[in-house]
Amino acid sequence: MPKIKPKNTAFYSKNKAYNFDFTAEQISSDGGVLLSEKIEKKQRILHSFSELLPDFRDPEKITYSRYDQIKQRIFLLMQGYEDCNDQEKLKFDPLIQEVHGNELCSQPTMCRMENSLQKKDIFSLCNWFVDRYVTNLPSTKKRIVIDIDSTDDPTHGQQQLSLFNGFYYQWMYNELIINDGETGEVILPVLRPGNSHSARWAVAILKRIIEKIRYQFPEIEICIRGDSGFSSSGMYELCNKYNAKFGIGIARNSILEKFTLDKEEEIRSLYLEKKIKHKEIIGPFMYKAQSWEQEEPVYAKVESTGKGMNIRYFVSNIKELTGNEIYWDFYVKRGETSENRIKEIKNMCFSDRLSCHSFWANFFRFMLSCLCYEMFRQIKILISFTKNNEAKRWQVNNIRLYLLKIGATIKNRVRTATIKFSKAFVHQNLLTELLLI
């Protein structure tokens, strides 16, 4: 009987059959890994991080160094491969192999590395994040803004310290991210048990960060921003002790409502009943909760949305600014500098993929996602030096799609390796500029 060939016709169009096969020369779909390698060679972020990782393997039997493993893991995360199992599919990719200098290590090897860290190792890496941030601050820096926020990470297995959280009504981890409110740099990522309140450990962690900053920059102005989950007596005592300014949300209560009652009735009568949108910032009025050390200035945004009333309160000790300036020019900017950055880390750098059994392994994975974000942030910095205004608005997913996921081939000679990108690549001018900066 004649041998039947496998069917490879995708469709027909205008009397033409469109066939496919997988017999082309070795082509990589991840040509942008070249840009990641350039950034790493210049910044040495991953190399510095990997030096702190424990390694008790027999030196004579080591094929992949900790640096090789970290670089492989982060580069593949940047390309969109969120799972260690993806490495098995990429072991024949010519460009990824070329950048790494050898074949990729296997999923079991990577898994053993992730599970080799203990509590003391994680604490050492936490110090690395903070020390790197403080060391890289410009000597001329006069003011820094620290954003603090948390996010939920639902879990679906038997991970250690995956606990039920009544507020989110799910089994989860609680991720705490402290970042620079101007540059977006992650100062410190902290993974917490699932039943943690937003403010758990926040004051103690901020205290250590502020002390490290003030040790190197005694006169620098420090401003702290956070939502109402971080409003506590400890937070205000910390800020007052270290002369730090703050803008922090506060949950409404019956006492605060009395301060805004007249303005609420006025806006309800003049605007809401006519379905008109209107908002005003009022205050400050001095308020002291029972647990607070002293009175603090409280402001309120009283808003008619046209469909209902929206009243929000925030505490701030920034005396040189009006309530409007504190809210619109300072406090609400955390939506872009903190909340949107968390979305990038969580949804685009895959910090929601904490599926190891060990809590410390998952803490380490959370750090890897933040390292991935930091590499993307370095690309954003390079883009800011170009004249491409559209690219300056890109988030992590846009950079991955438009710059990193590029078809490419490699031509190796004794002294040169030429990466050949497609002639039809839309952003070739931008990529060329970034690679030559």
Secondary structure, 3 states (H helix, E strand, C coil): CCCCCCCCEEEEECCEEEECCCCCCCCECCCCHHHHHHHHHHHCHHHHHHCCCCCCCCHHHCCCCHHHHHHHHHHHHHCCCCCCCHHHHCCCCHHHHHHHCCCCCCHHHHHHHHCCCCHHHHHHHHHHHHHHHHHHCCCCCCEEEEEEEEEEEECCCCCCCCEEECCCCEEEEEEEEEEECCCCCEEEEEEECCCCCCCCCHHHHHHHHHHHHHHHCCCCEEEEEECHHHCCHHHHHHHHHCCCEEEEEECCCHHHHHHHHHHHHHHHHHCHHHCCEEEEEEEEEEECCCCCCCCEEEEEEEEEECCCEEEEEEEECCCCCCHHHHHHHCHHHHHHHHHHHHHHHHHHCCCCCCCCCCHHHHHHHHHHHHHHHHHHHHHHHHHHCCCCCCHHHCCHHHHHHHHHCCCEEEEECCCCEEEEECCCCCCHHHHHHHHHC
